[in-house]
């Protein structure tokens, strides 16, 4: 691709490119999100061997728009990530009693190190904490790993593949202890955190609202702790029941699944991160981390220019495949197939991918849910995604669903949750004021109402 010059149109700067090598396409935010057909057309243009470049005005969180900003903006964001990491170190020192258990031994550290991923070329160590976009970053490490000889991008790798068959060169524990010590002392180390209440709600939506492999393990834990009757279906555990269990287990010091375990209880201070990302600013934080390690966006994404939309569409595809895999196993499920598919559609709405005004499209096949195929669901959800409006509207729906869920909890459970999450809030510098946020929540949004799909 040859870059000729910059030109201005309507007071905006564009990059002029040789006409015979690419198309210059100018689209607006609303049109891009609404026109799924246009997106598919662009994919066909690309597959024909031609090249294109987008200018997408008004997309605050898009990698495409962010990459057009000046270098000093990226460096400012990088300084913010470094400051967060420094503030966490200070919090660790000031509140050592809260985050560090003197009775824990080296085996606990080894357990943590199982979630460390390393890239020697770029001198990076990533700690993958569940429910904080860990699948996305594992895919990035797969792409930049020396084992990637086929030029795969993050969109050639599903979330399930990201967790399975990890190349040995990526696994921190595959190296000798002396090598590990050198890496820990000299490599750039980072991980991501998120608002604690959002993380717990996300775990419920992804792991319990629809059939998931975590169900068996969690049911055993809840039954053993006396929080669940053996006869109850794990997929029927309510959000209130899960919150009560998590708060009680955390406050009493009982073992709890790492998807639900507070971040501050996961050897966070020992990791000694040099960069700390927030899920709430995930796009710009990720871009800054890649920039600091000299990793280009094009290397990890190939021709895909709108990583945000592509990642959300990839999630729809992955979670549909995962749900269908569970439903198609010979093992008898305590959740009916049609009910499971209804919940899957509701998850798309709760996650802010599909407008809550778009109903489940397969009600006419309620008597024969076994004939609803995975590709049909993905196609219907993708079409719905394309007409569900701009990201800020869809993501506001996600926030409404979370607040609606917490608003339905008993006061006693909310108080217990605030106590159980206080260490996360202190360490990660998030407010623990869920009850205040609930008071500002406008009831009646029905974003979390499971009967409305």
Beta strands, then each sheet from edge to edge (+ up, - down):
strand 1: 3-9
strand 2: 12-17
strand 3: 22-28
strand 4: 51-57
strand 5: 116-119
strand 6: 124-127
strand 7: 188-193
strand 8: 275-278
sheet 1: 1+ 2-
sheet 2: 3+ 4+
sheet 3: 5+ 6- 7- 8-
end
